[in-house]
C-alpha cells in the first residue's frame, strides 16, 4: 500500500505491507517537514503549505518507492488523506493519488486523517479492538472509543482550542518559536512548574471534554503582568503551563479509562495516545502513571508515527482494503471530517 499525507505542513509518502494475519511492516516512510517555510510566520500558512506539497510530493513518492524496492506498478493500492485538514494541501495529495490509481489501474482509498492516527497502534504494536484513543494534535483533542475499522464513538473533545494550538500560542506568546510543542517543552526543562497556578477548565464536570482557551488566556495575563519577561520567567511560565496541561490530560484520561472499564467487558483496557503532542515527555509520564493506576496498558507509537506521516495513511488504507473497502475517483477533499460520522462506517462505505 502506498500512502500519501498532505493535510498540513508535512509532505509525506510511505509504503506499508499488511499480511493475511493483519501484521504490518513499514517498508519506507519519507517525510519532508515545512518548518523552515513557515517559521517566520509563527504558524502554518495554508497557501505556502499547498505550494510546497505541489513542488515536492512527486519526488517524495518516488523516493518512498525506491526505498521500499517497489514500483508504482507493483503496489496493490494507493491511499491518501482526503481530510480533515487544510483543503489546499489535501487536494494536492488526493489528486496525486487519483492520478496514480488511474494510471496503474489500482484501487484508491480516501483516508480520514483521524482514522489514520487511530489505527497506527495496530501497525506498530498489533493492538486488538476495542481500545480507547486519546488524540492530541495541533487541531484535535479527543477521546475516542475504537471498536473497529470505521467504528468509532467520540467520548470527549475540545470545546475551543485543541491542545496543540494551546502549545503553539503559548510558544508564540513567549517568543519560543514554532512548532510550539517542542519549544515549550525545551523551555520548561529549566523552569519551576509550581511557580504559577493556572486554571484547569471543566475538570469539575463529569463530561470528558477539554477546554484550553481559559488556560491560554491565563498564561497571557501572567506574561503581561511580568513584562518584560526574564529568561527564568519564560522557563517558569512554560513549566507551569506544561504541568497544568499534563494534570488536565491525566485527570481526563483516568475518567475515560474508568468509563471504559464500566462499559466494555475487557480484562485489561488499552489506552492509545496518538498525535504530535503525544511526544511530550511530561504528558507521557502523567499518562503512564494514570494507566498503571487503572490497570491499563498504555501504547504510544514512536515519535515518527505520532506526527503526520505517510505510513499511518498507508496502514489505514490497508486495513480498509482488507475489508473490501475502496473509493472511486469522485472522492472529495474535506476540510472537516468527523471520525464518528456515518460515512466512516465500513458497511455503508462499501455499499
Backbone torsions as a table, in degrees:
resi	resn	phi	psi	omega
1	UNK	NA	125.1	171.6
2	UNK	-90.0	131.3	178.4
3	UNK	-120.3	138.5	-178.2
4	UNK	-125.6	130.6	-178.7
5	UNK	-128.4	120.6	179.3
6	UNK	-143.7	32.9	-171.5
7	UNK	-77.5	-19.1	-178.4
8	UNK	-143.9	-112.4	-173.8
9	UNK	-115.6	20.7	168.7
10	UNK	-116.8	128.3	172.5
11	UNK	-98.0	116.9	-169.1
12	UNK	-142.0	149.2	173.5
13	UNK	-148.7	150.1	-177.7
14	UNK	-154.1	160.0	171.9
15	UNK	-121.8	126.6	-177.2
16	UNK	-127.6	142.2	176.5
17	UNK	-110.1	144.6	175.5
18	UNK	-132.0	124.3	-178.8
19	UNK	-89.2	177.9	-174.2
20	UNK	-64.0	-24.2	-179.6
21	UNK	-85.3	-5.9	179.7
22	UNK	96.4	3.9	177.1
23	UNK	-78.0	142.4	-177.8
24	UNK	-115.1	157.8	176.0
25	UNK	-146.4	135.1	177.8
26	UNK	-90.6	117.1	-179.8
27	UNK	-89.9	-28.8	174.0
28	UNK	-161.8	155.1	-179.6
29	UNK	-157.2	96.7	-173.6
30	UNK	-107.4	125.2	-179.1
31	UNK	-130.3	129.0	172.3
32	UNK	-112.6	113.5	177.9
33	UNK	-79.3	148.3	178.3
34	UNK	-106.5	24.1	-176.5
35	UNK	-54.8	-42.2	-177.0
36	UNK	-64.1	-37.6	-179.3
37	UNK	-65.6	-32.8	-172.5
38	UNK	-103.8	-8.0	-172.3
39	UNK	-56.6	-40.4	-176.1
40	UNK	-67.4	-17.9	-175.8
41	UNK	-100.1	-5.3	178.8
42	UNK	70.9	17.2	-179.6
43	UNK	173.9	177.1	-175.6
44	UNK	-81.6	128.4	174.6
45	UNK	-98.3	112.3	-172.5
46	UNK	-53.7	-43.0	-177.9
47	UNK	-64.7	-42.6	177.6
48	UNK	-63.7	-39.5	179.6
49	UNK	-61.8	-45.9	-178.8
50	UNK	-62.7	-41.0	180.0
51	UNK	-64.6	-39.6	178.8
52	UNK	-65.3	-38.8	176.5
53	UNK	-59.5	-45.1	179.8
54	UNK	-60.1	-42.2	-176.4
55	UNK	-67.7	-40.7	-167.6
56	UNK	-109.0	-15.9	-170.1
57	UNK	-61.3	-44.9	-178.9
58	UNK	-57.7	-41.5	-179.6
59	UNK	-67.1	-37.2	-178.2
60	UNK	-71.6	-38.8	174.9
61	UNK	-61.0	-44.5	179.2
62	UNK	-62.3	-41.3	179.1
63	UNK	-65.2	-40.9	178.9
64	UNK	-61.4	-40.3	178.8
65	UNK	-68.7	-40.5	178.3
66	UNK	-61.6	-46.7	-178.1
67	UNK	-65.6	-30.3	179.1
68	UNK	-83.4	-12.9	-178.7
69	UNK	72.9	32.9	178.6
70	UNK	-131.1	159.1	171.3
71	UNK	-103.6	165.7	177.5
72	UNK	-60.4	-30.3	179.5
73	UNK	-70.1	-20.0	-176.4
74	UNK	-93.6	-10.9	178.1
75	UNK	-72.8	156.0	179.1
76	UNK	-87.7	-28.5	-178.9
77	UNK	-166.4	168.0	178.0
78	UNK	-127.2	133.0	179.1
79	UNK	-118.6	144.8	177.7
80	UNK	-144.6	146.7	174.1
81	UNK	-63.2	126.2	178.2
82	UNK	-110.0	4.4	179.8
83	UNK	141.7	171.6	-11.6
84	UNK	-75.3	162.1	-180.0
85	UNK	163.3	-171.3	175.4
86	UNK	-70.8	115.3	-165.1
87	UNK	-63.5	-30.3	176.9
88	UNK	-62.5	-43.9	177.1
89	UNK	-68.2	-41.8	178.7
90	UNK	-58.3	-41.6	-179.9
91	UNK	-60.9	-38.2	-179.5
92	UNK	-62.3	-49.5	-178.2
93	UNK	-68.3	-43.1	-178.5
94	UNK	-66.6	-40.3	178.9
95	UNK	-65.3	-39.9	176.8
96	UNK	-62.3	-44.2	178.6
97	UNK	-62.3	-40.5	178.1
98	UNK	-61.9	-41.7	179.9
99	UNK	-63.3	-42.3	178.6
100	UNK	-65.2	-44.0	179.9
101	UNK	-62.2	-41.8	-179.8
102	UNK	-68.2	-42.4	-176.7
103	UNK	-69.3	-34.8	-177.0
104	UNK	-97.7	-5.3	-177.4
105	UNK	57.0	43.6	178.7
106	UNK	-113.0	155.9	-178.8
107	UNK	-64.1	151.2	175.4
108	UNK	-112.6	137.0	172.7
109	UNK	-123.2	118.8	177.5
110	UNK	-88.9	112.0	-169.6
111	UNK	-98.2	136.8	169.1
112	UNK	-76.8	123.0	-177.7
113	UNK	-56.0	-35.9	-179.6
114	UNK	-71.3	-36.1	175.9
115	UNK	-65.4	-35.5	177.4
116	UNK	-60.4	-44.4	175.7
117	UNK	-63.0	-41.8	-174.8
118	UNK	-64.2	-32.7	-174.5
119	UNK	-97.3	-4.6	-176.5
120	UNK	-58.1	-36.2	-178.9
121	UNK	-62.9	-24.1	177.0
122	UNK	-76.1	-26.6	176.8
123	UNK	-72.5	-49.7	-172.8
124	UNK	-94.1	-15.3	-174.7
125	UNK	-133.4	-3.1	178.7
126	UNK	61.7	32.5	-177.3
127	UNK	-63.1	136.0	179.9
128	UNK	-91.0	150.8	173.4
129	UNK	-75.5	151.9	-8.3
130	UNK	-86.6	160.6	174.1
131	UNK	-150.6	165.3	180.0
132	UNK	-100.9	132.8	178.5
133	UNK	-116.0	134.0	168.4
134	UNK	-107.5	111.8	179.2
135	UNK	-100.3	114.9	180.0
136	UNK	-128.2	107.4	-176.1
137	UNK	-141.9	-171.3	-179.2
138	UNK	-61.4	-34.7	-175.7
139	UNK	-115.7	-3.5	-173.1
140	UNK	-141.0	140.4	170.9
141	UNK	-139.8	103.9	-171.6
142	UNK	-143.6	149.3	162.5
143	UNK	-103.9	127.5	-177.3
144	UNK	-132.7	129.9	170.8
145	UNK	-82.3	120.3	-178.7
146	UNK	-102.5	102.1	179.8
147	UNK	-87.3	-28.9	-178.4
148	UNK	178.9	179.6	177.8
149	UNK	-61.8	121.7	-180.0
150	UNK	79.7	2.5	-176.3
151	UNK	-119.9	95.9	-173.2
152	UNK	-131.3	145.1	175.7
153	UNK	-130.4	117.2	-178.7
154	UNK	-80.6	122.8	-178.9
155	UNK	-97.3	-23.1	-179.5
156	UNK	-167.0	154.9	179.6
157	UNK	-152.5	177.4	175.5
158	UNK	-84.3	141.9	178.2
159	UNK	-93.8	-2.7	177.5
160	UNK	-147.1	-109.0	-179.8
161	UNK	-75.0	144.9	168.6
162	UNK	-77.4	161.9	-176.9
163	UNK	-62.8	-40.7	178.1
164	UNK	-61.0	-38.0	177.2
165	UNK	-64.5	-40.1	179.0
166	UNK	-62.6	-40.6	175.7
167	UNK	-63.6	-45.0	-178.5
168	UNK	-62.7	-43.0	-177.8
169	UNK	-71.3	-34.5	175.8
170	UNK	-66.3	-41.5	178.2
171	UNK	-63.0	-41.1	179.3
172	UNK	-65.6	-41.9	178.8
173	UNK	-60.0	-39.0	-177.4
174	UNK	-91.5	6.0	179.8
175	UNK	57.2	45.0	-177.0
176	UNK	-98.0	-9.7	178.6
177	UNK	99.1	-179.2	-176.6
178	UNK	-128.3	140.6	1.7
179	UNK	-74.9	153.2	-171.5
180	UNK	-70.8	-36.3	-175.8
181	UNK	-56.9	-60.1	178.7
182	UNK	-62.1	-33.3	-178.2
183	UNK	-67.8	-44.3	178.7
184	UNK	-66.2	-41.6	-179.4
185	UNK	-62.6	-40.4	179.2
186	UNK	-65.1	-42.5	179.4
187	UNK	-67.4	-37.5	-177.4
188	UNK	-65.1	-24.4	-178.0
189	UNK	-59.7	-27.2	-179.9
190	UNK	-105.0	15.9	-174.5
191	UNK	-113.8	169.9	178.1
192	UNK	-98.4	109.9	-176.0
193	UNK	-72.1	-8.0	-178.6
194	UNK	-105.2	1.7	-176.2
195	UNK	-67.7	-40.6	-177.3
196	UNK	-118.5	140.4	176.6
197	UNK	-104.8	106.8	-179.7
198	UNK	-99.0	154.7	-176.8
199	UNK	-69.4	155.3	177.5
200	UNK	-123.8	81.1	-172.7
201	UNK	-59.6	143.0	172.7
202	UNK	73.8	-6.6	-172.8
203	UNK	-65.6	-19.9	178.2
204	UNK	-83.7	-5.8	178.0
205	UNK	-95.9	150.3	-175.7
206	UNK	-75.6	-26.8	-177.7
207	UNK	-62.5	156.8	-173.9
208	UNK	-95.3	24.2	-179.0
209	UNK	-82.5	160.4	175.7
210	UNK	-112.2	156.9	168.9
211	UNK	-146.7	122.0	-178.5
212	UNK	-118.0	-3.2	-178.2
213	UNK	-64.1	-44.9	179.7
214	UNK	-64.2	-37.0	176.8
215	UNK	-64.3	-44.1	179.2
216	UNK	-60.9	-41.8	179.1
217	UNK	-65.0	-40.7	179.1
218	UNK	-62.7	-38.8	177.4
219	UNK	-63.3	-43.7	179.9
220	UNK	-62.8	-44.4	-179.4
221	UNK	-64.0	-37.6	178.4
222	UNK	-66.9	-40.7	179.0
223	UNK	-65.1	-40.2	179.0
224	UNK	-66.0	-36.2	-178.9
225	UNK	-67.6	-28.8	-177.4
226	UNK	-96.1	-7.8	-173.5
227	UNK	-56.3	139.7	-1.4
228	UNK	-76.4	142.1	-175.0
229	UNK	-80.0	135.5	170.4
230	UNK	-82.7	169.2	176.7
231	UNK	-60.5	-36.3	179.2
232	UNK	-71.6	-35.3	175.6
233	UNK	-58.7	-46.9	-180.0
234	UNK	-59.9	-46.7	-179.2
235	UNK	-62.9	-40.9	-178.3
236	UNK	-70.0	-39.3	176.8
237	UNK	-64.0	-45.3	179.5
238	UNK	-60.9	-43.6	-178.7
239	UNK	-67.0	-40.8	-179.6
240	UNK	-68.8	-39.9	176.2
241	UNK	-61.5	-48.0	-178.2
242	UNK	-63.3	-40.7	178.9
243	UNK	-65.0	-38.6	178.0
244	UNK	-64.2	-45.2	178.7
245	UNK	-60.8	-45.4	-179.7
246	UNK	-60.5	-39.0	178.9
247	UNK	-67.1	-42.0	178.3
248	UNK	-60.7	-50.7	-176.6
249	UNK	-64.3	-42.1	-179.2
250	UNK	-66.2	-41.1	178.9
251	UNK	-61.9	-47.5	178.9
252	UNK	-63.5	-38.9	179.8
253	UNK	-63.3	-39.5	176.9
254	UNK	-62.2	-40.4	178.2
255	UNK	-67.0	-39.8	179.5
256	UNK	-66.6	-39.9	178.1
257	UNK	-66.2	-36.0	177.1
258	UNK	-63.6	-41.4	177.0
259	UNK	-64.9	-41.9	178.4
260	UNK	-58.0	-44.7	-179.1
261	UNK	-64.2	-34.9	179.7
262	UNK	-72.1	-37.7	-167.5
263	UNK	-99.8	-19.2	-176.4
264	UNK	-122.7	132.9	-178.6
265	UNK	-80.6	67.5	180.0
266	UNK	-118.1	130.7	-175.8
267	UNK	-61.9	-48.1	-178.9
268	UNK	-130.8	105.1	-178.7
269	UNK	-65.2	153.8	176.7
270	UNK	-117.2	129.9	174.2
271	UNK	-108.7	118.1	178.4
272	UNK	-103.8	129.9	177.8
273	UNK	-109.2	126.2	-176.1
274	UNK	-131.6	160.2	180.0
275	UNK	101.3	161.2	-174.1
276	UNK	-59.7	-35.6	-178.1
277	UNK	-66.7	-18.2	178.9
278	UNK	-61.8	-18.2	-179.6
279	UNK	-79.4	-8.2	-179.8
280	UNK	-69.1	124.9	-173.5
281	UNK	-68.9	-36.4	-179.9
282	UNK	-65.6	-44.7	177.3
283	UNK	-65.4	-41.4	179.1
284	UNK	-60.6	-41.8	179.8
285	UNK	-64.8	-41.2	179.1
286	UNK	-64.4	-39.0	180.0
287	UNK	-70.7	-35.4	177.4
288	UNK	-62.5	-40.2	179.1
289	UNK	-65.6	-43.7	179.6
290	UNK	-63.0	-44.7	179.8
291	UNK	-62.0	-41.7	178.8
292	UNK	-61.9	-43.9	179.6
293	UNK	-64.7	-30.2	-178.7
294	UNK	-90.3	-1.7	-177.0
295	UNK	68.2	30.1	-177.1
296	UNK	-106.9	158.1	174.7
297	UNK	-94.2	128.7	178.1
298	UNK	-102.5	127.8	178.9
299	UNK	-122.7	119.4	176.1
300	UNK	-122.8	114.4	179.2
301	UNK	-58.2	158.4	176.1
302	UNK	-55.5	152.0	-177.2
303	UNK	-50.8	-37.6	-178.1
304	UNK	-66.0	-21.5	178.5
305	UNK	-101.1	-6.6	175.3
306	UNK	-80.3	-43.2	176.5
307	UNK	-77.8	167.6	-175.5
308	UNK	-61.8	135.3	-177.7
309	UNK	-158.6	164.5	-178.3
310	UNK	-79.1	-25.2	-177.8
311	UNK	-63.7	-40.0	-179.6
312	UNK	-66.2	-34.5	178.7
313	UNK	-70.3	-43.5	178.0
314	UNK	-60.7	-41.5	-178.5
315	UNK	-66.9	-42.6	177.2
316	UNK	-60.3	-39.8	176.4
317	UNK	-64.0	-40.2	179.3
318	UNK	-65.3	-40.0	178.6
319	UNK	-63.4	-40.0	178.7
320	UNK	-71.4	-41.7	179.9
321	UNK	-61.8	-36.0	179.2
322	UNK	-63.0	-23.0	178.0
323	UNK	-97.8	6.9	177.7
324	UNK	82.0	18.9	-177.2
325	UNK	-98.3	122.2	174.7
326	UNK	-136.1	171.1	178.5
327	UNK	-124.6	159.6	176.2
328	UNK	-97.7	179.4	-174.5
329	UNK	-75.0	1.0	176.1
330	UNK	-89.6	0.8	179.5
331	UNK	-54.5	138.2	-173.6
332	UNK	-108.2	154.8	173.8
333	UNK	-82.4	135.4	-174.7
334	UNK	-123.5	121.4	173.9
335	UNK	-68.8	-28.1	176.2
336	UNK	-130.0	139.6	-177.9
337	UNK	-159.9	90.6	-176.8
338	UNK	-63.1	139.2	-177.4
339	UNK	-66.9	-29.1	-177.7
340	UNK	-98.4	18.8	177.9
341	UNK	-74.4	155.9	-176.9
342	UNK	-62.0	-27.4	-178.6
343	UNK	-71.8	-11.1	177.7
344	UNK	-78.3	-21.4	-177.1
345	UNK	-57.8	133.9	-176.6
346	UNK	-65.0	-43.3	-176.7
347	UNK	-64.5	-48.6	-179.3
348	UNK	-67.0	-34.8	-180.0
349	UNK	-66.2	-46.4	-178.5
350	UNK	-64.8	-33.8	-179.5
351	UNK	-67.7	NA	NA
